[in-house]
Amino acid sequence: MRHFPRGPLRGPALLAAAVALTAVAACSNGSPSGAGSPSPAPPGGTSPGTTAAKPSPTRTPTPSPTPTRTYPLSTAPRTVPAVRSHEPARGPGWKPAATAGVVLGADSAGLADEGRLLAGELGLRYRGEAAAGPGDVELALGGQGAPESYTLTVKDGRVRVTGPDEAGVFYGTRTLKQSVRSAGSMPEGTVTDRPAKPQRGLNVDIARKHFTAEWLEDRIREMGDLKLNQLGLHFSDDQGFRIESDSHPEVVSKQHLTKAEVRRILALAASRHITVVPEIDSPGHLGAVIAAHPDLQLVSATGRTPRGAVDISDPDAARIVDDLLREFAALFPGAYWHLGADEYVALMAKDPEASYPQLAAAARKAYGPSGRVQDLATDWLNDRAATVRPTGKTLKAWNDGFFAGGVVSAAKDIEVEYWTGKEYGARPPLPYLQAGRRLVNLNDEYLYYVLGEPNAFTYPTGRRIYEQWTPRVVRGTTPVPARYDAQIQGARFAVWCDLANAQTQDQVAAGIRLPLAALSQKVWDPRTPTRPWADFRALAAKVRG
């Protein structure tokens, strides 16, 4: 062992002694990698067994660098519906800050409503068209993606949401809002997202049961957050006609929506990129009209007067319905109109020609000896379509309003709203698809919420929709072949108020919440969900509102 002189060591001698002790300790302990391996050099750069050089007394040790913080790869945001693609990245993500704001990119002034809405929801300032600063959210139009698609990027402490149309950017803001609600932040990385189906929504029977404007507005807000884009309003039926009318005020029920309330509903729906699809059902389900015009009532050979069915051989019936169609087509600016056409009682009889001889005579007069009551009903549908068609709206009718094998065929441009194969004479989905028709799925096995559960209906559950149903399951539980998927335009969950007092408005809202969330997932992403139902249910509750 090396010996050092006694007495205090100062200055260079002290530093040299410390270096020497380090070298001796290294020699005594041996190499960590085994005999014969070189030992690491001590401070100052000398190796064991060599004489330590005296360092300059003016040199100060170099401080060790502060370690740079590293982040794990991000995971996809937790939203309902789930995003379809997320490219992870390393970083802190984004969360709302008091100094942050929402800004609009160049040539994106049309996104002002989306920007103001998001700023209010997240407690941020809205600054309009401006350069994005630290912590800001920027919304911008641009790109060549599919309609309603968007890209959301979190990088360098900022969020940028872009899309080819305003609807897509709006859906990007819903993803951001939901992620903040579920986790407090939006993860680093890039979301690329778009819907699987162009028509996604809720259908509400406001004819049999009056729903307030405020209730409908709450559903619109809920639907917007779920990226749903259609609200169907069935506002005329046997039990009521629920919107103020100027052309025929005599048919309007005491409890109804004023046109001012409808315009307010339409404005809110437009701000959430939701199209309202109105429906005046005919030639059945016209009880409210018949109550004011009893001379229009269909009468059978035995004197029976089936509820809601007008005599389609009577020109006055067509005149009054066309008056209403023109009036309300002008009120509703959306791209769709529903003509109804379901459950016309005359065609549900075993022998329509024998049961309703006046209709049979009118059919033969119009179409020759082969004419049947179904031809008269199909011609009624085509005539009502001709009344609305000049507005440019896409026309819809229920599947049991289309008939095969007759002299007259339904106009080719009418979309099929398929709800059942159970009705007398109703056909399964394939004939409609094979004929090339576009179809929207309202499968009564999964998507019908019928108040009071009459006729063996049971309230559908979100879990059953989430785990079993897809847009290709049009009738019953069996999907149609995949080759027809493109013709299936989407789906709507439907509330029908057969027993109107069975539930209150609030009970209906609570009952449809999870089924509507489950539907939103299945029409947005065609893949089988990876999140188990219990997790999805908990997440749906967390992101709601």
C-alpha positions as a printed NumPy array, in Angstrom:
array([[   0.   ,    0.   ,    0.   ],
       [   1.166,    3.455,   -0.828],
       [   1.979,    5.727,    2.202],
       [   1.342,    9.492,    2.392],
       [   3.178,   11.971,    4.667],
       [   1.517,   12.909,    7.867],
       [   0.058,   16.318,    8.46 ],
       [  -2.674,   18.267,    6.708],
       [  -2.772,   18.273,    2.93 ],
       [  -3.788,   21.404,    1.125],
       [  -4.333,   22.644,   -2.377],
       [  -2.811,   20.511,   -5.142],
       [  -1.436,   17.956,   -2.731],
       [  -4.911,   17.226,   -1.376],
       [  -6.404,   16.747,   -4.85 ],
       [  -3.477,   14.501,   -5.889],
       [  -3.949,   12.345,   -2.801],
       [  -7.649,   11.879,   -3.586],
       [  -6.82 ,   10.8  ,   -7.116],
       [  -4.221,    8.334,   -5.829],
       [  -6.66 ,    6.838,   -3.341],
       [  -9.176,    6.32 ,   -6.133],
       [  -6.584,    4.515,   -8.195],
       [  -5.558,    2.285,   -5.28 ],
       [  -9.216,    1.404,   -4.569],
       [  -9.728,    0.44 ,   -8.182],
       [  -6.677,   -1.843,   -8.08 ],
       [  -7.741,   -3.428,   -4.8  ],
       [ -11.337,   -4.128,   -5.871],
       [ -10.452,   -5.567,   -9.241],
       [ -12.271,   -5.2  ,  -12.497],
       [ -16.064,   -5.76 ,  -12.497],
       [ -15.77 ,   -7.686,  -15.723],
       [ -13.186,  -10.209,  -14.499],
       [  -9.382,  -10.602,  -14.267],
       [  -7.38 ,   -9.021,  -17.009],
       [ -10.07 ,   -6.483,  -17.958],
       [  -9.105,   -2.847,  -17.77 ],
       [ -10.589,   -0.846,  -14.952],
       [ -12.467,    2.381,  -15.667],
       [ -10.357,    5.502,  -15.558],
       [ -10.629,    7.617,  -12.413],
       [ -11.467,   11.313,  -12.541],
       [  -8.745,   13.199,  -14.304],
       [  -8.242,   10.593,  -17.018],
       [  -5.466,    8.424,  -15.48 ],
       [  -5.62 ,    4.636,  -15.509],
       [  -4.802,    2.355,  -12.616],
       [  -1.095,    1.788,  -12.202],
       [  -0.091,    5.148,  -13.703],
       [   1.003,    8.286,  -11.919],
       [  -1.773,   10.824,  -11.603],
       [  -1.034,   14.137,  -13.233],
       [  -1.478,   17.22 ,  -11.145],
       [  -4.56 ,   19.056,  -12.365],
       [  -4.477,   22.756,  -12.869],
       [  -5.486,   24.45 ,   -9.624],
       [  -7.779,   26.833,  -11.587],
       [  -9.892,   24.052,  -13.302],
       [ -13.395,   23.432,  -11.878],
       [ -15.248,   20.151,  -12.412],
       [ -17.784,   20.129,  -15.329],
       [ -21.348,   19.697,  -13.962],
       [ -23.293,   16.613,  -15.098],
       [ -26.08 ,   17.456,  -17.657],
       [ -29.676,   17.444,  -16.418],
       [ -31.464,   14.366,  -17.866],
       [ -34.053,   15.117,  -20.593],
       [ -37.572,   13.918,  -19.614],
       [ -38.808,   11.031,  -21.731],
       [ -42.44 ,    9.984,  -22.28 ],
       [ -43.897,    6.597,  -23.101],
       [ -45.673,    6.197,  -26.423],
       [ -49.154,    7.627,  -26.164],
       [ -52.312,    5.561,  -26.369],
       [ -55.499,    6.332,  -28.291],
       [ -57.971,    8.764,  -26.718],
       [ -60.946,    7.199,  -24.946],
       [ -64.054,    8.346,  -26.795],
       [ -67.529,    7.18 ,  -27.878],
       [ -67.441,    6.21 ,  -30.659],
       [ -63.81 ,    5.089,  -30.546],
       [ -61.459,    6.743,  -33.035],
       [ -60.572,    4.534,  -35.984],
       [ -56.852,    5.315,  -36.164],
       [ -54.346,    6.839,  -33.743],
       [ -50.634,    7.225,  -34.501],
       [ -48.889,    7.318,  -31.112],
       [ -46.066,    9.667,  -30.243],
       [ -43.949,   10.595,  -27.245],
       [ -44.907,   13.744,  -25.466],
       [ -46.967,   15.248,  -22.663],
       [ -50.168,   15.545,  -24.687],
       [ -52.46 ,   18.541,  -24.32 ],
       [ -54.754,   19.783,  -21.624],
       [ -56.722,   23.025,  -21.305],
       [ -54.82 ,   25.918,  -19.768],
       [ -55.999,   29.333,  -18.624],
       [ -53.816,   31.074,  -21.204],
       [ -54.892,   28.877,  -24.137],
       [ -57.478,   29.643,  -26.766],
       [ -59.255,   28.346,  -29.843],
       [ -58.224,   29.889,  -33.149],
       [ -59.189,   29.393,  -36.77 ],
       [ -56.746,   28.72 ,  -39.58 ],
       [ -56.561,   30.613,  -42.846],
       [ -59.717,   30.506,  -45.01 ],
       [ -61.63 ,   28.77 ,  -42.214],
       [ -64.055,   31.469,  -41.072],
       [ -66.91 ,   29.   ,  -41.554],
       [ -65.715,   27.179,  -38.443],
       [ -66.592,   30.05 ,  -36.116],
       [ -69.566,   28.188,  -34.602],
       [ -67.447,   25.096,  -33.946],
       [ -64.706,   27.235,  -32.432],
       [ -67.005,   29.139,  -30.086],
       [ -68.735,   25.952,  -28.984],
       [ -65.476,   24.165,  -28.18 ],
       [ -64.028,   27.183,  -26.388],
       [ -67.076,   27.393,  -24.146],
       [ -67.007,   23.668,  -23.397],
       [ -63.315,   23.597,  -22.459],
       [ -63.165,   26.983,  -20.717],
       [ -60.858,   28.524,  -23.341],
       [ -60.847,   31.895,  -25.049],
       [ -62.129,   32.094,  -28.612],
       [ -59.828,   34.299,  -30.701],
       [ -61.143,   33.757,  -34.23 ],
       [ -58.773,   33.8  ,  -37.197],
       [ -55.337,   34.132,  -35.636],
       [ -51.961,   32.432,  -35.486],
       [ -51.892,   29.562,  -33.023],
       [ -49.855,   30.211,  -29.911],
       [ -48.609,   27.996,  -27.065],
       [ -51.339,   25.689,  -25.786],
       [ -53.872,   26.714,  -28.442],
       [ -56.35 ,   24.615,  -30.402],
       [ -56.423,   25.447,  -34.107],
       [ -59.362,   24.485,  -36.345],
       [ -58.879,   24.561,  -40.099],
       [ -60.579,   23.476,  -43.306],
       [ -58.494,   21.569,  -45.831],
       [ -57.418,   18.206,  -47.1  ],
       [ -58.822,   15.659,  -49.505],
       [ -60.374,   13.166,  -47.097],
       [ -63.821,   11.606,  -47.241],
       [ -66.844,   13.67 ,  -46.165],
       [ -67.074,   14.049,  -42.373],
       [ -63.461,   12.918,  -41.908],
       [ -60.884,   14.759,  -39.828],
       [ -57.285,   14.695,  -38.649],
       [ -56.392,   15.74 ,  -35.105],
       [ -52.742,   16.255,  -34.214],
       [ -51.271,   16.946,  -30.77 ],
       [ -47.678,   18.168,  -30.988],
       [ -45.497,   20.782,  -29.306],
       [ -48.185,   21.567,  -26.747],
       [ -50.821,   22.452,  -29.354],
       [ -53.817,   20.812,  -31.024],
       [ -54.649,   21.123,  -34.705],
       [ -57.925,   19.783,  -36.123],
       [ -58.399,   19.754,  -39.888],
       [ -61.004,   18.299,  -42.221],
       [ -62.327,   18.699,  -45.762],
       [ -65.685,   19.954,  -44.463],
       [ -67.117,   21.636,  -41.395],
       [ -68.776,   18.432,  -40.184],
       [ -65.446,   16.622,  -40.064],
       [ -63.782,   19.386,  -38.058],
       [ -66.78 ,   19.4  ,  -35.701],
       [ -66.326,   15.669,  -35.083],
       [ -62.674,   16.329,  -34.331],
       [ -63.728,   18.797,  -31.652],
       [ -66.013,   16.106,  -30.186],
       [ -63.039,   13.76 ,  -29.935],
       [ -61.031,   16.444,  -28.152],
       [ -63.882,   17.279,  -25.784],
       [ -64.534,   13.639,  -24.898],
       [ -60.859,   12.86 ,  -24.341],
       [ -60.571,   15.769,  -21.921],
       [ -63.712,   14.577,  -20.127],
       [ -62.513,   10.985,  -19.864],
       [ -58.827,   11.535,  -19.068],
       [ -58.268,   15.24 ,  -18.471],
       [ -56.125,   15.573,  -21.584],
       [ -55.676,   14.69 ,  -25.241],
       [ -52.788,   12.295,  -25.892],
       [ -49.805,   13.136,  -28.063],
       [ -49.971,   11.869,  -31.641],
       [ -52.313,   11.958,  -34.605],
       [ -55.911,   10.775,  -34.933],
       [ -57.218,   10.026,  -38.426],
       [ -60.935,    9.347,  -38.32 ],
       [ -64.069,    9.066,  -40.447],
       [ -67.506,    7.391,  -40.262],
       [ -68.288,    4.041,  -41.838],
       [ -71.851,    5.06 ,  -42.751],
       [ -73.209,    8.396,  -44.025],
       [ -76.581,    8.185,  -42.216],
       [ -76.444,    7.736,  -38.436],
       [ -79.115,    8.766,  -36.026],
       [ -82.267,    8.721,  -33.948],
       [ -85.925,    8.541,  -34.99 ],
       [ -88.57 ,    9.939,  -32.607],
       [ -92.325,    9.444,  -32.825],
       [ -93.546,   12.862,  -31.703],
       [ -97.019,   12.218,  -33.155],
       [ -98.333,    9.681,  -30.643],
       [ -96.587,   11.422,  -27.742],
       [ -95.824,   15.119,  -27.481],
       [ -92.168,   15.821,  -26.771],
       [ -91.155,   19.348,  -25.86 ],
       [ -88.759,   21.383,  -27.95 ],
       [ -86.337,   21.422,  -25.022],
       [ -86.318,   17.616,  -24.855],
       [ -85.57 ,   17.362,  -28.564],
       [ -82.805,   19.944,  -28.234],
       [ -81.194,   17.912,  -25.456],
       [ -81.227,   14.862,  -27.742],
       [ -79.578,   16.915,  -30.492],
       [ -76.745,   17.916,  -28.169],
       [ -76.319,   14.295,  -27.103],
       [ -76.345,   13.104,  -30.71 ],
       [ -73.761,   15.686,  -31.763],
       [ -71.287,   14.464,  -29.176],
       [ -71.835,   10.892,  -30.429],
       [ -71.132,   11.98 ,  -34.039],
       [ -74.695,   11.101,  -35.13 ],
       [ -76.078,   13.162,  -37.989],
       [ -79.816,   12.438,  -38.481],
       [ -82.894,   13.138,  -36.377],
       [ -86.082,   11.658,  -37.824],
       [ -89.338,   13.277,  -36.707],
       [ -92.501,   11.231,  -37.269],
       [ -94.938,   14.068,  -36.542],
       [ -98.231,   12.874,  -38.049],
       [-100.157,    9.761,  -37.045],
       [-103.525,    8.558,  -35.8  ],
       [-103.059,   10.038,  -32.326],
       [-101.832,   13.482,  -33.316],
       [-100.427,   15.982,  -35.766],
       [ -97.756,   17.775,  -33.767],
       [ -96.477,   20.767,  -35.755],
       [ -98.323,   24.016,  -36.34 ],
       [ -99.843,   24.197,  -39.839],
       [-100.954,   27.204,  -41.854],
       [-102.438,   25.238,  -44.753],
       [-104.58 ,   22.943,  -42.588],
       [-104.701,   24.209,  -38.99 ],
       [-107.744,   21.997,  -38.387],
       [-105.598,   18.85 ,  -38.299],
       [-103.161,   20.111,  -35.642],
       [-103.305,   18.626,  -32.137],
       [-103.687,   20.82 ,  -29.066],
       [-100.214,   19.834,  -27.865],
       [ -97.824,   20.618,  -30.682],
       [ -94.609,   22.358,  -31.63 ],
       [ -94.913,   25.85 ,  -33.024],
       [ -93.06 ,   26.676,  -36.206],
       [ -90.861,   29.01 ,  -34.17 ],
       [ -89.886,   26.081,  -31.952],
       [ -89.205,   23.933,  -35.006],
       [ -86.943,   26.613,  -36.458],
       [ -85.087,   26.772,  -33.142],
       [ -84.659,   22.971,  -33.229],
       [ -83.457,   23.149,  -36.827],
       [ -80.918,   25.859,  -36.002],
       [ -79.446,   23.845,  -33.135],
       [ -79.385,   20.713,  -35.289],
       [ -77.534,   22.562,  -38.056],
       [ -74.927,   23.764,  -35.559],
       [ -74.298,   20.124,  -34.631],
       [ -74.316,   19.004,  -38.285],
       [ -77.523,   17.024,  -37.792],
       [ -80.128,   16.819,  -40.544],
       [ -83.742,   16.659,  -39.411],
       [ -85.727,   14.142,  -41.499],
       [ -89.467,   14.945,  -41.34 ],
       [ -92.15 ,   12.349,  -41.997],
       [ -95.811,   12.728,  -42.871],
       [ -96.91 ,    9.107,  -43.093],
       [ -99.533,    8.215,  -45.708],
       [-101.841,    6.688,  -46.87 ],
       [-102.058,    4.949,  -43.492],
       [-101.447,    6.566,  -40.092],
       [-103.514,    9.616,  -41.036],
       [-105.977,    9.455,  -38.146],
       [-105.396,   13.066,  -37.127],
       [-106.215,   14.236,  -40.665],
       [-109.281,   11.969,  -40.859],
       [-110.555,   13.324,  -37.526],
       [-110.82 ,   16.741,  -39.189],
       [-111.95 ,   15.318,  -42.564],
       [-114.024,   12.198,  -41.847],
       [-115.153,   11.994,  -45.478],
       [-111.641,   10.771,  -46.357],
       [-112.027,    7.602,  -44.265],
       [-111.527,    4.264,  -46.041],
       [-114.542,    1.958,  -45.633],
       [-114.502,   -1.793,  -46.24 ],
       [-117.162,   -3.865,  -48.013],
       [-118.578,   -4.785,  -44.606],
       [-118.635,   -1.188,  -43.373],
       [-115.472,   -1.421,  -41.299],
       [-113.48 ,    1.806,  -40.964],
       [-109.825,    0.936,  -40.315],
       [-108.175,    3.59 ,  -38.202],
       [-105.878,    6.003,  -39.987],
       [-106.462,    4.756,  -43.542],
       [-107.657,    7.252,  -46.131],
       [-109.493,    6.225,  -49.294],
       [-106.737,    6.547,  -51.883],
       [-109.279,    6.507,  -54.691],
       [-110.592,    9.862,  -53.398],
       [-108.729,   12.825,  -55.001],
       [-109.443,   14.988,  -51.944],
       [-107.225,   12.75 ,  -49.829],
       [-104.288,   13.347,  -52.162],
       [-104.994,   17.093,  -52.306],
       [-104.894,   17.587,  -48.533],
       [-101.773,   15.439,  -48.051],
       [-100.001,   17.294,  -50.87 ],
       [-100.89 ,   20.636,  -49.27 ],
       [ -99.181,   19.468,  -46.077],
       [ -96.183,   18.049,  -47.928],
       [ -95.54 ,   21.341,  -49.735],
       [ -95.93 ,   23.378,  -46.569],
       [ -93.583,   21.327,  -44.457],
       [ -91.028,   20.62 ,  -47.161],
       [ -90.511,   24.387,  -47.16 ],
       [ -90.157,   24.473,  -43.362],
       [ -87.526,   21.726,  -43.213],
       [ -84.437,   22.622,  -45.286],
       [ -82.652,   19.273,  -44.889],
       [ -81.691,   16.896,  -47.663],
       [ -84.245,   14.157,  -46.856],
       [ -88.001,   13.642,  -46.754],
       [ -89.794,   10.562,  -45.424],
       [ -93.028,    9.606,  -47.2  ],
       [ -94.053,    6.828,  -44.79 ],
       [ -96.201,    4.356,  -46.83 ],
       [ -96.246,    1.592,  -44.187],
       [ -99.113,   -0.45 ,  -42.799],
       [-101.869,    0.627,  -45.187],
       [-104.63 ,   -1.528,  -43.786],
       [-106.23 ,   -2.31 ,  -47.14 ],
       [-103.068,   -4.147,  -48.171],
       [-102.878,   -6.072,  -44.922],
       [-106.158,   -7.831,  -45.698],
       [-106.019,  -11.4  ,  -46.99 ],
       [-107.895,  -10.372,  -50.155],
       [-107.648,   -6.574,  -50.595],
       [-109.729,   -6.561,  -53.777],
       [-112.647,   -8.357,  -52.088],
       [-112.388,   -6.349,  -48.862],
       [-112.188,   -2.957,  -50.582],
       [-114.021,   -3.21 ,  -53.901],
       [-113.954,    0.563,  -54.528],
       [-110.151,    0.462,  -54.487],
       [-110.095,   -2.584,  -56.748],
       [-112.37 ,   -0.828,  -59.246],
       [-110.164,    2.274,  -59.247],
       [-107.062,    0.122,  -59.839],
       [-108.618,   -1.691,  -62.801],
       [-109.806,    1.612,  -64.263],
       [-106.316,    3.099,  -64.021],
       [-104.175,    0.092,  -64.942],
       [-106.399,   -2.354,  -66.812],
       [-107.64 ,   -5.811,  -65.846],
       [-104.376,   -6.672,  -64.07 ],
       [-104.515,   -3.641,  -61.798],
       [-104.675,   -4.363,  -58.081],
       [-104.987,   -2.404,  -54.873],
       [-101.222,   -2.571,  -54.391],
       [-100.785,   -0.743,  -57.71 ],
       [-103.095,    2.004,  -56.515],
       [-101.048,    2.286,  -53.295],
       [ -97.76 ,    2.324,  -55.213],
       [ -99.1  ,    5.04 ,  -57.489],
       [-100.068,    7.008,  -54.374],
       [ -96.473,    6.723,  -53.142],
       [ -95.085,    7.828,  -56.507],
       [ -97.45 ,   10.801,  -56.662],
       [ -96.433,   11.977,  -53.191],
       [ -92.789,   11.553,  -54.209],
       [ -93.464,   13.726,  -57.257],
       [ -94.869,   16.426,  -54.98 ],
       [ -91.681,   16.59 ,  -52.894],
       [ -89.076,   15.767,  -55.559],
       [ -88.805,   19.341,  -56.964],
       [ -87.248,   20.372,  -53.624],
       [ -84.244,   18.177,  -54.407],
       [ -84.632,   16.139,  -51.239],
       [ -83.727,   12.453,  -51.113],
       [ -86.954,   10.51 ,  -50.688],
       [ -87.558,    7.689,  -48.219],
       [ -90.341,    5.195,  -47.488],
       [ -90.826,    2.244,  -45.136],
       [ -90.039,   -1.155,  -46.633],
       [ -93.616,   -2.453,  -46.396],
       [ -94.684,    0.346,  -48.731],
       [ -92.811,   -1.297,  -51.63 ],
       [ -94.592,   -4.094,  -53.467],
       [ -93.396,   -6.643,  -56.007],
       [ -95.172,   -8.182,  -58.961],
       [ -97.594,   -5.372,  -59.708],
       [ -98.331,   -3.255,  -62.736],
       [ -96.802,   -0.185,  -61.03 ],
       [ -93.335,   -0.06 ,  -59.433],
       [ -92.095,    2.399,  -56.819],
       [ -89.859,    5.152,  -58.161],
       [ -86.228,    4.059,  -58.277],
       [ -84.936,    7.055,  -56.331],
       [ -86.86 ,    6.242,  -53.128],
       [ -84.635,    4.868,  -50.366],
       [ -85.861,    1.907,  -48.343],
       [ -86.15 ,    2.448,  -44.603],
       [ -86.203,   -1.187,  -43.528],
       [ -87.858,   -1.879,  -40.202],
       [ -89.549,   -5.272,  -40.355],
       [ -90.245,   -8.475,  -42.213],
       [ -93.042,   -9.417,  -39.831],
       [ -95.848,   -7.422,  -41.415],
       [ -98.226,   -9.252,  -43.753],
       [ -96.689,   -9.343,  -47.239],
       [ -93.415,   -7.691,  -46.175],
       [ -90.346,   -8.991,  -47.925],
       [ -86.881,   -9.722,  -46.488],
       [ -84.096,   -7.225,  -47.187],
       [ -82.392,   -9.016,  -50.091],
       [ -84.987,   -8.28 ,  -52.804],
       [ -84.606,   -4.55 ,  -52.173],
       [ -80.813,   -4.757,  -52.256],
       [ -80.8  ,   -7.016,  -55.299],
       [ -82.935,   -4.438,  -57.081],
       [ -80.165,   -1.906,  -56.422],
       [ -81.998,    0.197,  -53.854],
       [ -80.19 ,    2.026,  -51.103],
       [ -81.347,    1.038,  -47.635],
       [ -81.288,    2.453,  -44.108],
       [ -81.456,   -0.004,  -41.21 ],
       [ -84.102,    0.403,  -38.48 ],
       [ -84.257,   -3.287,  -37.539],
       [ -87.162,   -3.727,  -35.133],
       [ -85.344,   -6.627,  -33.445],
       [ -82.555,   -4.365,  -32.11 ],
       [ -83.394,   -0.729,  -32.818],
       [ -87.064,   -0.302,  -31.82 ],
       [ -87.817,    1.276,  -28.456],
       [ -91.614,    0.894,  -28.26 ],
       [ -93.222,    2.495,  -25.225],
       [ -95.139,   -0.007,  -23.106],
       [ -93.555,   -2.964,  -24.961],
       [ -96.71 ,   -4.025,  -26.866],
       [ -96.856,   -6.8  ,  -29.491],
       [ -93.936,   -8.731,  -27.987],
       [ -91.541,   -5.77 ,  -28.257],
       [ -89.022,   -5.471,  -25.437],
       [ -86.89 ,   -2.427,  -24.729],
       [ -83.587,   -2.884,  -26.576],
       [ -80.338,   -2.767,  -24.629],
       [ -77.121,   -1.051,  -25.508],
       [ -75.206,   -4.219,  -24.738],
       [ -77.118,   -6.288,  -27.289],
       [ -76.57 ,   -3.673,  -29.993],
       [ -72.9  ,   -3.34 ,  -29.065],
       [ -72.152,   -7.059,  -28.976],
       [ -74.472,   -8.533,  -31.629],
       [ -75.79 ,   -5.997,  -34.118],
       [ -74.123,   -4.478,  -37.189],
       [ -75.586,   -2.336,  -40.003],
       [ -75.75 ,   -5.487,  -42.14 ],
       [ -78.152,   -7.121,  -39.647],
       [ -81.206,   -5.612,  -41.302],
       [ -83.905,   -8.119,  -40.371],
       [ -83.879,  -10.449,  -37.388],
       [ -80.382,  -11.466,  -36.324],
       [ -78.831,  -12.609,  -39.625],
       [ -76.614,  -10.217,  -41.622],
       [ -77.045,   -9.73 ,  -45.331],
       [ -74.043,  -10.7  ,  -47.511],
       [ -71.071,   -8.356,  -47.308],
       [ -71.333,   -7.496,  -51.004],
       [ -74.369,   -5.325,  -50.183],
       [ -72.657,   -3.326,  -47.466],
       [ -72.175,   -0.238,  -49.632],
       [ -75.923,   -0.041,  -50.341],
       [ -76.689,    0.09 ,  -46.622],
       [ -76.488,    3.802,  -45.94 ],
       [ -76.576,    3.525,  -42.172],
       [ -79.042,    3.135,  -39.333],
       [ -81.263,    4.994,  -36.9  ],
       [ -82.442,    3.999,  -33.438],
       [ -86.211,    4.516,  -33.243],
       [ -88.517,    5.564,  -30.401],
       [ -92.176,    4.647,  -30.994],
       [ -94.885,    5.786,  -28.614],
       [ -97.604,    3.151,  -29.069],
       [ -98.5  ,    3.406,  -25.371],
       [ -97.619,    7.053,  -24.929],
       [ -98.037,    7.24 ,  -21.164],
       [ -95.929,    4.177,  -20.387],
       [ -92.87 ,    6.38 ,  -19.87 ],
       [ -92.184,   10.045,  -19.22 ],
       [ -89.87 ,   12.101,  -21.404],
       [ -87.104,   11.728,  -18.832],
       [ -87.557,    7.963,  -18.696],
       [ -87.32 ,    7.755,  -22.474],
       [ -84.127,    9.83 ,  -22.459],
       [ -82.574,    7.551,  -19.827],
       [ -83.744,    4.396,  -21.574],
       [ -82.255,    5.245,  -24.959],
       [ -78.939,    6.693,  -23.729],
       [ -76.843,    3.52 ,  -23.874],
       [ -78.525,    2.041,  -26.967],
       [ -77.827,    5.302,  -28.786],
       [ -74.191,    5.258,  -27.686],
       [ -73.834,    1.643,  -28.824],
       [ -75.394,    2.467,  -32.192],
       [ -72.968,    5.352,  -32.633],
       [ -70.034,    2.967,  -32.23 ],
       [ -71.366,    0.429,  -34.731],
       [ -72.168,    2.923,  -37.527],
       [ -68.886,    4.812,  -37.078],
       [ -66.47 ,    1.861,  -37.134],
       [ -67.257,   -1.384,  -39.015],
       [ -64.811,   -3.436,  -36.961],
       [ -65.749,   -5.514,  -33.928],
       [ -65.216,   -3.301,  -30.863],
       [ -62.144,   -4.171,  -28.821],
       [ -63.398,   -2.545,  -25.642],
       [ -65.54 ,   -4.88 ,  -23.496],
       [ -69.093,   -3.789,  -22.801],
       [ -68.511,   -2.928,  -19.129],
       [ -65.663,   -0.608,  -20.11 ],
       [ -67.708,    0.936,  -22.916],
       [ -70.638,    1.53 ,  -20.585],
       [ -68.454,    3.229,  -17.975],
       [ -66.788,    5.354,  -20.641],
       [ -70.15 ,    6.391,  -22.123],
       [ -71.174,    7.687,  -18.693],
       [ -67.893,    9.572,  -18.246],
       [ -67.908,   11.407,  -21.579],
       [ -71.603,   12.26 ,  -21.523],
       [ -72.712,   15.85 ,  -21.417]])
